[in-house]
Amino acid sequence: MTERFHMPSLGADMEAGTLIEWTRQPGERLAKGDTIAVIETQKGAIEVEVFHDAIMGRPLIAIGDRVPVGAPMAELEPLEGAASPSPSAPPAATGAQSAGGRAAPRGSAHRPEPAAAAPPRSATPAAASAAARPRHRASPAARRLAQRRGLDLAALTGSGPEGAITLADLEAAEARAGQPQPAPARRPSGGKADLAAMRQAIAAAMSRSKREIPHYYLAHDIDFTAAAAWLERRNGERSPGQRLLSGVLFIKAVALTLQAFPELNGFHRAGRFEPADAIHVGCAIAIRGGGLVAPAIHDADRQDLDALMARLRDLVARVRSGGLKASELSDPTVTVSSLGERGVDRLYGIIYPPQVAIVGFGTPRTRPWVVGDAVRPRTLVTATLAADHRHSDGHRGALFLAGLAAHLQAPEAL
């Protein structure tokens, strides 16, 4: 049964998106998590994924069309022999929800899975030819340009992350070959976020948050001395590229603490609280030149520190070069923000709806601290919590910060 794929919601500050690229053609087979299109939002170019295996059907909008959240973008055809899929995600579906609007099992949110064993339909030769072609690592825009100009990606060396071929690589190859280089059809922002529009969108979302959410704020000074010493010892045995940052300890400690405080990990929708079935920590990352985005690290409580560090580095690189996925922006169940590298002692965040909490960290610094009967120099970090008073209270918030402190004071257990 044919279904429709809709423009996804990527957060409370998104009202519409502009299609800038189809990454798959009608007849091509899609596996859950495959990128189907690239859309332009205030946050920049975002890769949009499908939520289940299917065959790409008829596009319903054209490149350059700006459509509201929830508007149909394309038709999807079921795989032959597969059960009819549930409808694609509704416009309000954010956080750890599945395509059918039900809470996804822990660890399952929008992850690519192996394609089903059923072969594509024999009536779609485009799908068969696409399956036979090897897929070389390339940005969606570069893949589209290569297809349009008949260029062989296998003959090129990429300069992007993990050797991905970029538009610059294609244009350089054409220049070396002496071929003409007509400008590709690109969005006006040239791949970068429209920072003025982003600030307006962030301001609108934060104004709504302060107007509609009854915030309460708590702060707690945490003795970070043991964690700082443990981090120094561990990093002393590693190359610079493999070292851990204190921010990764913050993310893991928050995720572990949330296991005991489900009322801080979820969403306020339709006047009630929806607890999330997984802990996907949104990491606030500054965009060069201004602006902010908070993509998710999925299942942060289940990953070790090295995996979290690799994931964080990957997110930062893609925030600053482009290539975030829709699920990374729609999945966060809570946000962690730190301005420690800016020398800020404490950060009081504003909750990003529909989430119900945000945790902030300041700069770890040496201060005088009473230990027993003596005043000693200790490394302290101030953690703050802003939470929705409709779903938790100061008593529970204080217990959360105490639990967070306990985790940070036992870094070897993180």
DAPE-V305878 format. One record per helix or strand of 3 or more residues. SS is the DSSP state (alpha for helix, beta for strand). FROM is the first residue (numbers start at 1). LEN is the number of residues. If there is no record, write none. Layout:
<<SS/FROM/LEN> <SS/FROM/LEN>>
This chain:
<<beta/3/4> <beta/16/7> <beta/35/7> <beta/44/6> <beta/54/6> <beta/66/3> <beta/72/6> <alpha/125/8> <alpha/140/10> <alpha/153/3> <alpha/161/3> <alpha/167/11> <alpha/195/18> <beta/215/9> <alpha/225/12> <alpha/240/3> <alpha/246/13> <alpha/262/3> <beta/266/4> <beta/272/4> <beta/281/6> <beta/292/6> <alpha/300/3> <alpha/305/17> <alpha/326/5> <beta/334/5> <alpha/340/3> <beta/357/5> <beta/365/7> <beta/374/15> <alpha/394/15> <alpha/411/3>>
